[in-house]
Amino acid sequence: MKKQITTILLTIALTLSVSNGFTQPPPPPTGAGHGASGNQTGGNAPIGSGLFILLGLGAAYGGKKLYRLNSEESL
């Protein structure tokens, strides 16, 4: 029982310490340094073209696997 409590407490402590390391600083005050009025949110990167490339590559890989599977069964 003592070993289980120690393991649980250690897991909780490590989880809390790691999650605190990934926090971001607060955004700058309104109008301070980003050249526009108001506080602008970031992170609006376009993912459209990269998403289509990944989908196309995945479809090509799946097609290749299906072709090989069907050609092996016919032999």
Secondary structure, DSSP 8 states (H G I E B T S, - for coil): -HHHHHHHHHHHHHHHHHHHHT-------TTSSSSSSS---------HHHHHHHHHHHHHHHHHHHHHHHHHHT-
